[in-house]
């Protein structure tokens, strides 16, 4: 696990330019722990007429798991993450990349836990999946 500077950005419409902008609205730069990106492959298996099985790769993409501890989660950051979660278009920029990647959240709820069940010590695990497939 690496502690990285992550920029999260959301928008009500698709961004036409994915070039990273350091200071812009609806964006927050967060230092958090990130697990190594997890490759996800969507494939389909078929059986040919001669009985041979073949597997087609439909798409490849990465899942990013971000872990945010209570020491970085201020009230404004929690409010931003709620807005990010509900926004129709979400983007991430990792460390020194010059571009955003569009991502989605597949979970139906924002994964929020509390240290020792104390409401003022929240932790959030955010699972983001790339929208664009890598062929």
Secondary structure as the mmCIF struct_conf table of DSSP 4:
data_model
#
loop_
_struct_conf.conf_type_id
_struct_conf.id
_struct_conf.beg_label_comp_id
_struct_conf.beg_label_asym_id
_struct_conf.beg_label_seq_id
_struct_conf.end_label_comp_id
_struct_conf.end_label_asym_id
_struct_conf.end_label_seq_id
STRN STRN1 UNK A 2 UNK A 11
BEND BEND1 UNK A 12 UNK A 13
BEND BEND2 UNK A 16 UNK A 16
STRN STRN2 UNK A 19 UNK A 19
BEND BEND3 UNK A 22 UNK A 23
TURN_TY1_P TURN_TY1_P1 UNK A 25 UNK A 26
STRN STRN3 UNK A 27 UNK A 34
HELX_LH_PP_P HELX_LH_PP_P1 UNK A 35 UNK A 37
STRN STRN4 UNK A 38 UNK A 47
TURN_TY1_P TURN_TY1_P2 UNK A 49 UNK A 50
BEND BEND4 UNK A 51 UNK A 51
STRN STRN5 UNK A 53 UNK A 68
TURN_TY1_P TURN_TY1_P3 UNK A 70 UNK A 72
HELX_RH_AL_P HELX_RH_AL_P1 UNK A 75 UNK A 86
BEND BEND5 UNK A 88 UNK A 88
STRN STRN6 UNK A 89 UNK A 94
TURN_TY1_P TURN_TY1_P4 UNK A 95 UNK A 96
BEND BEND6 UNK A 98 UNK A 98
STRN STRN7 UNK A 99 UNK A 99
STRN STRN8 UNK A 101 UNK A 104
BEND BEND7 UNK A 107 UNK A 109
STRN STRN9 UNK A 111 UNK A 114
HELX_RH_3T_P HELX_RH_3T_P1 UNK A 115 UNK A 117
TURN_TY1_P TURN_TY1_P5 UNK A 119 UNK A 120
BEND BEND8 UNK A 121 UNK A 121
STRN STRN10 UNK A 122 UNK A 130
BEND BEND9 UNK A 131 UNK A 132
HELX_LH_PP_P HELX_LH_PP_P2 UNK A 133 UNK A 133
STRN STRN11 UNK A 134 UNK A 134
#
